């Protein structure tokens, strides 16, 4: 019984680290850094990367994909695409809200928790309302 549990944990670890759960819709994209810079010309590259790092960390997405996401991407569309074949919810959206609120020291209003909110809208809110960049300066 104990050996079976250990093997199950090892299998889970292998799946998590070697299998990419992000749908091809996102993995086949080129870097979206230009999209972010056009939409937020005053934002520093590092701050955009930091925000996207918070997002991919919350959604358990590999770091190499963080710049595949665009400002117009809806958070819930990404959530649904990732969880399409999963039977367990990893509380990605809840983790994202908590991480953003902690990192930027702001409270997200209810309208930013809707089905239609985009990554760009979240970024605009946190950078404007916090009056500063995130508490971490590096990606």
Protein Blocks (a to p, Z undefined) as FASTA:
>chain_A
ZZmmmmmmmmmmmmmmmpcfbdfklmmpccfklmmmmmmmmbcfklmmmmmmmmmmmnop
afklmmmpcfklcfklmmmmmmmmpcbdghlmmmmmmmmmmmnopacdfklmcfklcfkl
mmmmmmmmnopacfbfbZZ
